[in-house]
């Protein structure tokens, strides 16, 4: 079974092959095996993240350079969240994703990357305590939503908007709890929200209360305040940082002892 699964096309083409129009798809016996590979990817994610604890997903452009103020803002927001007991989950790539993983990395709580192979931009950043490789976008999205209770969006492109409207739709339709959607950057998100109010609410395409599903902020401190408020409202307890530090110290001591023993 494992060999049959592995004989499918490389991960960079897996989703494209899955989503090809049936009229263009050659007759293949591999489609049934593909379902098993998808199942395997779901199970791998669930097993790797089941003990993650309270987590916040952070999204944003893969093209934001390190010297950009938004990169620094994402790094600081993630650092604050990690220090206050919240794991940080990103897409695992460069730009804002790297900034968030970098801020959370070794700051007290896990830094998680849900990586995916793309034709450009995406390569895993080095600031991840837990790193998962996904072939399929929909499996990756499932892990974002299942293991996070708050979602933070920095300015970005189609991918960022896709993740934003995906979660907004799930909240709007009651498929998930009313988790907070936090938009960072009034200059970027403000015009979009105004457009929603004028055209989507004005045209009766969404309810007048729907734009209240998300909040626009400008600073990392505002992000932390909203996440802490949401955690308290939902009865979610952050990680016990004293226990986490003690566990990390014990782990480091164990690893150091193992290295010393190996040298003898």
N, C-alpha and C positions, 0 to 999 in steps of 0.2 A: 504493500500500500504506500509506504513512504517513498519508494523509488518511483512509483507511478505519479505521485504528487510532484516530486522534484523534477520529473521529466517535462513538466509544463514549461511554457516560455519563461524567460527571466523576468524578475519582478518589475523591471521598467516597462514591460509590455503586458503584464498580467491583466491589469484593469482595462486597458484598451481592447484587448482581445475579448474580455468578458462582455464589454458594452458594445461590441460591433453589432450592426444591424443583422438580423437573422438572414436576410437575403444575400448578404455579402459573406456570411460565415461558411467556411467549408465544413463538410461533414466530419465531425471529430468525436472520438469516444472520450476525449479528455474533459468534457464539460462536467460530468458527474464527479470526476476526481477534483475538479476545481472547487466544487462545493465543499469537499473535505478540507482542502487547503484553506478556504475561507474560515471554516469552522476551527481549524487548528490555530489560525491567526487570532481569532476571537478568544479562544481558550488561553493562549499564551499571554494576551493582554490582561485578562481577568486574573490569572495566576500571579503575574508580576506585580499587579497594582492592588490586590485585594487588601493588603495591610498598609496602604499608603497613608490613610488618615485624611483629615480635612485638607482639601486641595483647591487651588484657584488656577484656572486656565488663563494664560496670557497670549494674545494674538497680536500680530502686526507685520509690517513689511519685512521681507527677507533682504531688502536692498538698502536698509538704513545703515549708514556707516558708523563706526565707533565714535567719531568726533561730533556726531549730531546730537543736539539737545534731547531729542526723543529717545535715542539709545541710552543716554545717561539717565533719563527719567524712568525708563523701563527697568534698568538695572537697579536703581534705587527703590522703586516700588517692590520689586521682587525681593530685594534684601530685607526690607521692612516686613513683608509678609512672612518670609522664612524665619526671621528672628522672633516673630510673634506666634509661631507654631503652625503656619500654614504651608503645606507643600506647594510648589509651583510647577505647573505643567505647561509645556509649549510644544510647538511642532518640531522642535529639535534642530532647526536649521540656523542659518546666519541672521544678521540684522537684529530686529527686535527680539526674535526668539533667542538668539545667543545672548543678548543683553539681559533678558529675564533669567535664563539659566545661570548666567554668570553671577547675577546678583544673589540668587538663591543658593548657589553652590557653596557648601561648607559654611552657610550662615545659620544653620540650626535645624532646618527641615529639608526633606528631599527635593532635589532638582530633577525633574523628569522631562525627557524628550521623546515625543512620539514621531519618530522620523519616517519619511516616505521618500522613495526614489522618484525624482523628477528629471526631465530633460535638461534643466538648467536651475541655477540658484541653490538647490537643496543639497547640502552635505551636513552630516551631523557635527554639531559644535562640541567642543571638548569639556563643557561645563555640566555634565549630566551624571547624577548618581544612579539613575535608572534610565536605560536607553532601549527603546523598542523600535524594531523595524517593521513598517507596515507596507504591504503591497497595495492595499485597497483603501481609498479615501473613506469609504463608508465605515470600515472597521475602525479607522483612526478617529473619525467623528464620534463613534459610539463610545470609545474610551474617554474622549474629552468630556462628553456629557455625563457618562456614568460615574466618573470619579472626581468630578468637580462640583462645588456648590456655589461658585461665583465665577464670572467671566469678565475679563478685562480686555478691551480692544484699543490698541494704539493705531494711529493712521497706517493704512496699508492698501493693498490692491484687491483684485478679485477674490483671492483666497481669504483675506480678512473679512470682506463683505459677505462671502459665502458662509463663513463660520458665524458671523453676527446674525444674519437673517435666519440661518438654520436654528440657532438657539432661540431667537426671538419668536419664531413660528412655534417651536415646541412649548414655550412658555404661554404664548397667546392661546394655543389650542388646548392647554391643560395637560399635555403629554408629560411634562416635568413640573416640578414645583416652581413657584415664582422666584427663581434665583435671580440675583441682581446682575444686570448687564451694565458694565461701567465703561463709558466711552471717554478716552483720555485725549484731550486736545479740542477745546471749544472752536478754535479756528478751522479745524478740519471737519468735525462732526456737526457743528452748529448749523451750517447751511443745509446739510442733509435732513436734519430734524425739522427745520423750517419748511423744507420742501415736502416732507411727509405730512406736516400739519396742513399746508396749503392745498396740496393736490390729493393726497391719499385720504386724509380725514375730510377735506373739503368735498371730495368726490364720493364720499361714503364708501370707500374701498376698505377702510379699516375703522375701528371704533375710535371715538374721540379720546378714550382713555389709553389706547395702545401706545402712544408715544411716552406714556408714563412708565412703561416697562423698563426703560433705561435712564441712566443718569450721566450727564456730561460733567467732567472734572478736568482740572489742569495739573494737579500736583500728585506726587506719590503719597503724600500724607492724606490727601482726600481719598485716594484709593484704599489705603489701609483702614481709614475710618469707616468707609462704607462696607468693607468686607467684615470688619469686626462687628458692626451693627447687624449685618445679615446673619452672621454666625450666632450671635446672641438671640436674635429673633427666631431662629430655627432650632435652637437648642443644641448647636454644634460646638463642641469643646475643642479648642486648639490643642496641638500636641503639648504635653508636659515638657517644657524645655529643660527643666532640671534633670528629669529622667533621661531625656534625649542626650544631654551632654554627658551624663554618667555612662550611658550605654556606648556612646562614641569613644569615650576615654577608655572604657574596658576593651572595646574592639581594637583600638590602637595598641593597647598594651599586649593583647593577645597576638596581634600581627607582629609586633616588635619581638616578642618572645619566640615566635615561630622562625623569624629571620635569623635570630641569634643561634637558635638550635640548628638551623640549616647550615650555618657557617662552620660549626664544630665538626 
